[in-house]
């Protein structure tokens, strides 16, 4: 045997070479597909760590430009089908642009993962931790940029049925993402070795497998919920449905309002006949009254009719005109029986969706898609958390996509919310988007130790317990009324108390890892020989 032949197994075992490109490209594509299948409506959560591992293997020790390209492939394979619901009524261009933008963040992740390869090779035990902090850092950036970010597709939101979900009670969505990525890092660390050097290779693999099992077990051991006041409240979700799905659903806004009024009147009839307990609070979804009931007497009278009949306050999802000329607000408005709108209990959506509820750079955006002109009036953001005192319960209200943003949900809990409410309108999307959103509600319930509910115009609506279990989920594109008794929460979980700091700490470690890799690379460049 020649000297070269003797040295080759050692070189491969040390990971001195990247995967051949013929393997790396399929691995990157498979990584995106595995990540996709981890999310609802598929829900195969164990595939999320597999996707993380495949991407890490594809870019390990590869040059930055190639690694960015491989990360981009993973991003396209993930986000293009994950966000397919965005093209149902707006055409392919906005969907393609959004998918490519999100994929660009995974391109950055691919380059960053390749950059820290010398650290992973030098300290093999640190590879899972490096993988974890880089994923958290990537999501921290993607969740905030541009125009306030778009957190859809976070690893944490794929774990709604996973044992790792309970980790949200300790560190929120960033800690769950970290745990999923660490699990992926354990997989790639176990697999990246020269398997010809058996049987000794099995000992570290056994240790890494034990670490992976311990990680999953740690998730199941985390207690969920917080100290409760012992009080309960009966809540009704009214899902009135719309005449037809699509962007023109609000052209039938009177019909949508009538659907929710009529469903509430039917609930009141069942209560009067003794077939149903009277709810303490009724929740209507976002856009249940796109006619401003404060300015339109007819709309206000219809809502008062429903509230008086049911004998309970109704949280109405309303579009309110103003405060400025050409401005509107997406709001949750409390409507009390006998007295009507309670103007002290109004929540205005704090994070309107760019290019859907308001159009930044309108003149430029119009050149990309004429669909932006459907947004005739820009929605203005609110400046206060959605803490609404109904009397029987203090609600923490967020509207639609706001459930994906950590701080917006947390602000309601620190403001005194006893129950989390997500008002949403899925009439312009499909059931996949609705189930992805419900997965976020499940994480928020665990994160803050609060029972939660999601009320949608068309579905999926449902209740969520503080440990993340769903109860009373409705079908999609149907009318439904669901009534449940819910426990009111009190106190704070460690995640609520910590707020953004777990994410800050993990992101800081990611920056430190990138800096450490730069130092190590520089030392290798200047080393003699």
Secondary structure, 3 states (H helix, E strand, C coil): CCHHHHHHHHHHHCCCCCCCHHHHHHHHHHHHHHHHHHCCCCCCCCHHHHHHHHHHHHHCCCCHHHHHHHHHHHHHHHHHHHCHHHHCCCCHHHHHHHHHHHHHHHHHHHHHHHHCHHHHHHCHHHHHHHHHHHHHHHHHHHCCCCCCCCCCCCHHHHCCCCHHHHHHHHHHHHHHHHHHHHHHHHHHHHHCCCCCCCCCHHHHHHHHHHHHHHHHHHHHHCCCCCCEEEEEEEEEEEECCCCCCCHHHHHHHHHHHHHHHHHHHHHHHHHHCCCCCCCCEEEECCCCECCCCCCCHHHHHHHHHHHHHHCCEEEEEEEEECCCCCEEEEEEEEEECCCEEEEEEEEECCCCCECCCECCCHHHHHHHCHHHHHCCCEECCCCCCCEEECCCCEEEEEEHHHHHCHHHHHHHHHCCCCEEEEEECCCCCCHHHHHHHHHHHHHHHHHHCCCEEEEECCCCCEEECCCCCEECCCCCCCCEEEEEEEEEECCCCHHHHHCCHHHHHHHHHHHHHHHHHHHHHHHHHHCCC
